Structures are given as structure tokens and as C-alpha cells.
């Protein structure tokens, strides 16, 4: 995945998994593990399992 944000000020309030991964330089499994461990806060949004988490 490509990081489409060039500056911290361009980031939206919430991010999808696909947006978070290139920013942190991590894979999908690691992103979800950080959520499960509480190191990254999230809210669920939507009904598809791969689009439920939003980070803030």
C-alpha cells in the first residue's frame, strides 16, 4: 500500500486499516494486533469485517 499523506496535518481524524498500514510501515495482521492489545484505539464502522475498524 502507498502512503497518500505527505504531512501529519493532512491526516483525517480517523483512518482505515489500509491508510494506517503504510503510515506506520506495518502489515494488516500487525495493525489488528495493535488494536486487540489496546495500543491503538479504534471504533467499529460498517458491516464488512475488513472495514470495521477506524483509528483515532
Secondary structure as UniProt FT lines:
FT   HELIX           8..10
FT   HELIX           17..24
FT   HELIX           28..37
FT   STRAND          42..44
FT   HELIX           49..51
FT   STRAND          53..55
//
